[in-house]
Amino acid sequence: MVWSIPIARIAGTVVRVHVTFLLFLVWIAGAYWRIGGQDAAIEGVVFIVLLFACVVAHEFGHIFAARRYGIKTPDVTLWPIGGVANLERIPEKPREELIVAVAGPAVNVVIAALLVLVLGMDLDTAAMTELENPRAGMMARLAAANIFLVLFNLIPAFPMDGGRVLRAVLAMRMNHVAATHIAARIGQGAAFLFALAGLFINPMLIVIGLFVYLAASAESQQVAFKDVTRGLPVRAAMMNSIEALTTSATLDEAVDLMLRASQKEFPVVDGAGHPRGLLTRDGLIVALRQGGPSTSVLEVMKQDLPTVRDGQSLESALHVLNRAKAPALLVLNEAQQLVGILTSENIGEMMMVRSAQPDWRFGRKRSYA
């Protein structure tokens, strides 16, 4: 992830810290310094670090629960507003999603219980209502913070943990797309309330509200997209009327092709129609600045791009495209010849067209011929 720094690897998952989190620590240190000097600043930073260690434990609750169902998590990133575990996919079975969703808050329950019961922490009023109050004991504040994390995360605001619990419960009575749509709408409503409360209580709630709103909208669209594309082959979305460059082509020829075609990606194929690479429009512009018009496209094209078969499922091809972070997928036939390309842009265009058809909403698909 851009602007994130890996700090550890735990059970195969990379833990990253976003740069804004480090800036947040600096801000915390400055705020506490103004209140009580150096000692207060150190104590404030230590408390935040311990709190976010609990957040990491919370995320690993989700990660280990998801791993039971064969779902891997490449990394988890710490932001000033919390942690985000990058699960490869979200469980679609309601029971599995329910277990994964509650696993995170359950970790915070255990941490709070250990601090209160085992260590004998006393949760006084200052600890429960003023987490930033240094007069309350640090461990007491940490226990109170974990209780707060449980209560806050279980608010039914999708895609927070409580929102995922809500979707899982709804999905037990209706299809997954409809459950997601309802949970996302409730999450967006909660996000508006967060932002409204932030105007009077804490500006951080405005940031949280914005994050919840955008995340709810994005996941709702993603689930709708997966429903629309489920069962479709790659050939249903690929661009098959494409202009290609030969292995003997130069940048000058590529410029001519770019000016008369509407493509942004140009495959390079040999005489047998087998793909050798891909030249993007941006790559072409950079190559022209660094080289000359007589430069061979073989010298500047992208190589080792992922390929898919034209009869392969579109859903699996999209997974390959996202994982590879490539500008396009090269689509091949049984003879390994290029028959089209697949990009995020033309997939999005297909999504807009199909989602505009009422029969596709909430899982009521039209037949595909």
C-alpha positions as CSV (number, residue, x, y, z in Angstrom):
1,M,0.0,0.0,0.0
2,V,1.2,3.5,-0.9
3,W,2.7,5.5,2.0
4,S,2.7,2.5,4.4
5,I,5.8,1.1,6.1
6,P,6.1,-2.7,7.0
7,I,7.1,-3.1,10.6
8,A,6.5,-6.8,11.3
9,R,5.3,-10.1,9.9
10,I,3.0,-12.2,12.1
11,A,1.8,-15.6,11.1
12,G,2.4,-14.8,7.4
13,T,0.6,-11.4,7.5
14,V,2.6,-8.2,7.1
15,V,1.8,-5.5,9.6
16,R,2.1,-2.0,8.1
17,V,2.0,1.4,9.6
18,H,0.6,4.2,7.4
19,V,2.6,7.5,7.4
20,T,-0.4,9.4,8.8
21,F,-0.3,7.2,11.9
22,L,3.2,8.3,12.6
23,L,2.1,11.9,12.2
24,F,-0.7,11.1,14.6
25,L,1.8,10.0,17.2
26,V,3.7,13.2,16.7
27,W,0.5,15.2,17.2
28,I,-0.3,13.1,20.4
29,A,3.1,13.8,21.8
30,G,2.7,17.6,21.1
31,A,-0.7,17.7,22.7
32,Y,0.4,15.9,25.9
33,W,3.6,18.0,26.0
34,R,1.5,21.2,26.3
35,I,-0.5,19.6,29.1
36,G,2.3,18.1,31.3
37,G,5.7,18.4,29.6
38,Q,8.0,15.6,28.5
39,D,6.7,12.9,31.0
40,A,3.1,13.5,29.8
41,A,4.2,13.3,26.2
42,I,6.0,10.0,26.7
43,E,3.1,8.5,28.6
44,G,0.6,9.7,26.0
45,V,2.6,8.1,23.1
46,V,3.1,4.8,25.1
47,F,-0.7,4.7,25.8
48,I,-1.5,5.1,22.1
49,V,1.0,2.5,21.1
50,L,-0.5,0.0,23.6
51,L,-4.0,0.9,22.4
52,F,-3.0,0.2,18.8
53,A,-1.4,-3.0,19.8
54,C,-4.9,-4.0,21.0
55,V,-6.2,-2.9,17.6
56,V,-3.7,-5.1,15.9
57,A,-4.8,-8.0,18.1
58,H,-8.4,-7.2,17.1
59,E,-7.5,-7.4,13.4
60,F,-5.7,-10.7,14.0
61,G,-8.9,-12.0,15.5
62,H,-10.5,-11.4,12.2
63,I,-7.5,-12.8,10.3
64,F,-7.3,-16.1,12.2
65,A,-11.1,-16.6,12.0
66,A,-11.0,-16.0,8.3
67,R,-8.0,-18.4,7.9
68,R,-10.3,-21.2,9.2
69,Y,-12.3,-20.8,6.0
70,G,-9.3,-20.7,3.7
71,I,-9.1,-16.9,3.4
72,K,-5.6,-15.5,3.5
73,T,-4.7,-12.0,4.6
74,P,-1.6,-10.6,3.0
75,D,-1.3,-7.5,5.2
76,V,-2.9,-5.3,7.8
77,T,-2.4,-1.5,8.0
78,L,-2.7,0.8,10.9
79,W,-4.3,4.2,10.3
80,P,-5.0,6.9,12.9
81,I,-8.7,5.8,12.9
82,G,-7.9,2.1,13.4
83,G,-6.6,-1.0,11.6
84,V,-7.6,-2.4,8.2
85,A,-7.0,-6.1,7.5
86,N,-6.7,-6.8,3.8
87,L,-8.6,-10.1,3.5
88,E,-8.4,-11.7,0.1
89,R,-12.1,-12.0,0.1
90,I,-15.1,-11.6,2.4
91,P,-16.9,-14.9,3.3
92,E,-20.3,-15.1,1.5
93,K,-21.7,-17.7,3.7
94,P,-23.6,-15.8,6.5
95,R,-22.4,-18.1,9.3
96,E,-18.8,-17.7,8.3
97,E,-19.0,-13.9,8.0
98,L,-20.7,-13.8,11.4
99,I,-17.9,-15.7,13.0
100,V,-15.2,-13.6,11.3
101,A,-17.0,-10.3,12.2
102,V,-17.3,-11.1,15.9
103,A,-13.8,-12.5,16.3
104,G,-12.3,-9.1,16.4
105,P,-14.4,-7.6,19.2
106,A,-14.1,-10.9,21.0
107,V,-10.3,-10.3,21.3
108,N,-10.9,-6.9,22.9
109,V,-13.3,-8.5,25.4
110,V,-10.6,-11.0,26.4
111,I,-8.0,-8.2,26.7
112,A,-10.3,-6.1,28.9
113,A,-11.2,-9.1,31.0
114,L,-7.6,-9.9,31.6
115,L,-6.8,-6.3,32.6
116,V,-9.8,-6.0,34.9
117,L,-10.0,-9.5,36.4
118,V,-6.4,-10.9,36.4
119,L,-4.6,-7.6,37.1
120,G,-7.3,-6.3,39.3
121,M,-7.7,-3.0,37.4
122,D,-10.3,-0.6,38.8
123,L,-12.3,1.1,36.1
124,D,-13.1,4.4,37.8
125,T,-15.1,7.2,36.2
126,A,-12.0,9.0,34.8
127,A,-10.9,5.8,33.1
128,M,-14.3,5.2,31.5
129,T,-15.1,8.7,30.4
130,E,-11.8,10.5,30.0
131,L,-9.4,8.1,28.2
132,E,-6.9,11.0,27.7
133,N,-6.9,11.9,31.4
134,P,-3.4,10.9,32.7
135,R,-4.7,11.0,36.3
136,A,-6.4,7.6,35.6
137,G,-4.0,4.6,35.6
138,M,-2.7,3.7,32.2
139,M,-3.8,0.0,32.4
140,A,-7.2,1.1,33.6
141,R,-7.6,3.4,30.7
142,L,-6.4,0.6,28.4
143,A,-9.1,-1.7,29.8
144,A,-11.7,1.0,29.3
145,A,-10.4,1.6,25.7
146,N,-10.9,-2.0,24.9
147,I,-14.5,-2.0,26.2
148,F,-15.0,1.1,24.1
149,L,-13.6,-0.6,21.0
150,V,-16.0,-3.5,21.5
151,L,-19.1,-1.2,21.8
152,F,-18.0,1.1,19.0
153,N,-17.2,-1.7,16.5
154,L,-20.5,-3.4,17.1
155,I,-22.4,-0.4,16.0
156,P,-24.4,-1.7,13.0
157,A,-22.7,0.6,10.5
158,F,-21.6,-1.4,7.6
159,P,-18.7,-2.2,6.9
160,M,-17.7,-2.0,10.5
161,D,-17.9,-5.3,12.5
162,G,-21.4,-4.6,13.7
163,G,-22.5,-3.9,10.1
164,R,-21.0,-7.2,9.0
165,V,-22.9,-8.9,11.7
166,L,-26.1,-7.2,10.5
167,R,-25.4,-8.3,6.9
168,A,-24.8,-11.9,8.0
169,V,-28.1,-12.0,9.9
170,L,-29.9,-10.4,6.9
171,A,-28.3,-12.8,4.5
172,M,-29.8,-15.7,6.5
173,R,-33.2,-14.5,5.3
174,M,-32.5,-13.0,1.9
175,N,-29.8,-13.1,-0.9
176,H,-26.3,-11.7,-0.3
177,V,-26.7,-8.7,-2.6
178,A,-29.9,-7.5,-1.1
179,A,-28.5,-8.0,2.4
180,T,-25.4,-6.0,1.4
181,H,-27.5,-3.2,-0.1
182,I,-29.6,-2.8,3.1
183,A,-26.6,-3.0,5.4
184,A,-24.7,-0.5,3.3
185,R,-27.6,2.0,3.4
186,I,-27.8,1.7,7.1
187,G,-24.0,2.2,7.3
188,Q,-24.3,5.3,5.2
189,G,-27.0,6.7,7.5
190,A,-24.8,6.0,10.5
191,A,-21.9,7.7,8.7
192,F,-24.0,10.8,8.4
193,L,-24.8,10.7,12.1
194,F,-21.1,10.2,12.9
195,A,-20.2,13.3,10.9
196,L,-23.0,15.3,12.5
197,A,-21.9,14.3,16.0
198,G,-18.3,15.2,15.0
199,L,-19.4,18.9,14.5
200,F,-20.3,19.1,18.2
201,I,-18.2,16.4,20.0
202,N,-15.0,15.4,18.2
203,P,-13.8,16.2,14.7
204,M,-12.3,12.7,14.4
205,L,-15.9,11.4,14.1
206,I,-16.2,13.3,10.8
207,V,-13.2,11.4,9.4
208,I,-14.7,8.1,10.7
209,G,-18.0,9.0,9.1
210,L,-16.4,9.8,5.8
211,F,-14.4,6.5,5.9
212,V,-17.5,4.4,6.8
213,Y,-19.6,6.1,4.0
214,L,-17.0,5.6,1.3
215,A,-16.2,2.0,2.4
216,A,-19.9,1.1,2.6
217,S,-20.5,2.5,-0.9
218,A,-17.4,0.7,-2.3
219,E,-18.2,-2.7,-0.9
220,S,-21.9,-2.5,-1.9
221,Q,-20.7,-1.8,-5.5
222,Q,-18.2,-4.6,-5.4
223,V,-20.8,-7.1,-4.2
224,A,-23.2,-6.0,-6.9
225,F,-20.4,-6.3,-9.5
226,K,-19.6,-9.8,-8.4
227,D,-23.3,-10.8,-8.6
228,V,-23.6,-9.3,-12.1
229,T,-20.4,-11.0,-13.4
230,R,-20.9,-14.4,-11.7
231,G,-21.1,-17.1,-14.3
232,L,-20.0,-14.9,-17.2
233,P,-16.9,-15.8,-19.3
234,V,-14.1,-13.4,-20.0
235,R,-15.2,-13.0,-23.6
236,A,-18.3,-11.3,-22.4
237,A,-16.3,-8.3,-21.2
238,M,-13.0,-8.3,-23.1
239,M,-12.2,-6.0,-26.0
240,N,-11.9,-8.1,-29.1
241,S,-11.7,-5.4,-31.7
242,I,-8.2,-4.4,-30.9
243,E,-5.2,-3.0,-32.8
244,A,-1.9,-4.8,-32.2
245,L,1.7,-4.0,-32.9
246,T,4.1,-6.4,-34.5
247,T,7.4,-7.4,-33.0
248,S,9.2,-5.3,-35.7
249,A,7.2,-2.1,-35.0
250,T,8.9,1.1,-33.9
251,L,7.7,3.8,-31.6
252,D,6.9,5.9,-34.6
253,E,4.5,3.2,-35.8
254,A,3.1,3.0,-32.3
255,V,2.4,6.7,-32.3
256,D,0.5,6.4,-35.6
257,L,-1.6,3.6,-34.2
258,M,-2.3,5.5,-31.0
259,L,-3.5,8.5,-33.0
260,R,-6.0,6.5,-35.1
261,A,-7.2,4.1,-32.5
262,S,-9.1,4.7,-29.3
263,Q,-7.1,2.2,-27.2
264,K,-4.9,2.9,-24.3
265,E,-3.1,-0.4,-24.4
266,F,-1.5,-2.0,-27.4
267,P,-0.5,-5.7,-27.4
268,V,2.7,-6.7,-29.2
269,V,2.3,-10.0,-31.1
270,D,4.5,-12.2,-33.2
271,G,3.7,-13.6,-36.6
272,A,1.8,-16.5,-35.2
273,G,-0.5,-14.2,-33.1
274,H,1.2,-15.1,-29.8
275,P,1.5,-12.1,-27.4
276,R,5.0,-10.9,-26.6
277,G,4.1,-7.9,-24.4
278,L,2.0,-4.8,-24.0
279,L,2.8,-1.1,-24.7
280,T,0.6,1.3,-22.8
281,R,-0.1,4.9,-23.9
282,D,1.7,6.3,-20.9
283,G,4.6,4.0,-21.5
284,L,4.8,5.1,-25.1
285,I,5.0,8.8,-24.1
286,V,7.8,8.1,-21.6
287,A,9.7,6.0,-24.1
288,L,9.5,8.8,-26.7
289,R,11.1,11.2,-24.2
290,Q,13.9,8.8,-23.3
291,G,14.5,7.3,-26.8
292,G,13.7,8.1,-30.4
293,P,10.9,7.3,-32.9
294,S,13.0,4.5,-34.4
295,T,13.3,2.6,-31.0
296,S,11.8,-0.9,-31.2
297,V,8.6,-1.5,-29.2
298,L,10.3,-4.7,-27.9
299,E,12.7,-2.5,-25.9
300,V,10.0,-0.6,-24.0
301,M,7.0,-2.9,-23.8
302,K,5.8,-4.5,-20.6
303,Q,6.6,-8.2,-20.5
304,D,5.5,-11.2,-18.5
305,L,1.9,-9.9,-18.2
306,P,-0.7,-12.2,-16.8
307,T,-2.9,-14.1,-19.3
308,V,-6.3,-15.7,-19.1
309,R,-8.4,-17.9,-21.4
310,D,-11.4,-16.4,-23.2
311,G,-13.7,-19.1,-21.7
312,Q,-12.4,-18.6,-18.2
313,S,-14.8,-17.1,-15.6
314,L,-14.8,-13.3,-15.5
315,E,-14.8,-13.4,-11.7
316,S,-11.5,-15.3,-11.6
317,A,-10.0,-13.1,-14.3
318,L,-10.8,-10.0,-12.3
319,H,-9.1,-11.6,-9.3
320,V,-6.0,-12.1,-11.4
321,L,-6.1,-8.5,-12.7
322,N,-6.4,-7.1,-9.2
323,R,-3.7,-9.3,-7.7
324,A,-1.2,-8.6,-10.6
325,K,-1.9,-4.8,-10.6
326,A,-1.3,-5.0,-14.3
327,P,-2.7,-2.4,-16.8
328,A,-4.5,-5.2,-18.7
329,L,-4.9,-9.0,-19.0
330,L,-4.1,-10.6,-22.3
331,V,-6.9,-13.0,-23.4
332,L,-5.8,-16.1,-25.3
333,N,-7.7,-18.9,-27.1
334,E,-6.9,-22.6,-27.0
335,A,-4.0,-22.1,-29.4
336,Q,-2.4,-19.5,-27.1
337,Q,-3.2,-16.7,-29.6
338,L,-4.3,-13.3,-28.6
339,V,-8.0,-12.7,-29.1
340,G,-8.6,-9.7,-26.8
341,I,-7.6,-7.7,-23.8
342,L,-9.3,-7.2,-20.5
343,T,-8.9,-3.9,-18.5
344,S,-10.5,-2.5,-15.4
345,E,-12.0,0.3,-17.6
346,N,-13.9,-2.0,-19.9
347,I,-15.1,-4.2,-17.0
348,G,-16.4,-1.0,-15.4
349,E,-18.2,-0.1,-18.6
350,M,-19.9,-3.5,-18.7
351,M,-20.8,-3.1,-15.1
352,M,-22.5,0.2,-15.7
353,V,-24.5,-1.2,-18.6
354,R,-25.7,-4.3,-16.8
355,S,-26.4,-2.6,-13.5
356,A,-28.7,-0.2,-15.4
357,Q,-30.9,-3.1,-16.4
358,P,-33.6,-3.6,-13.6
359,D,-33.6,-7.4,-13.9
360,W,-30.0,-7.5,-12.6
361,R,-30.7,-5.7,-9.4
362,F,-30.6,-7.7,-6.1
363,G,-29.5,-10.9,-7.7
364,R,-32.3,-11.3,-10.3
365,K,-30.1,-12.1,-13.3
366,R,-31.0,-12.2,-16.9
367,S,-30.0,-15.1,-19.0
368,Y,-26.7,-14.7,-20.9
369,A,-26.4,-16.1,-24.4
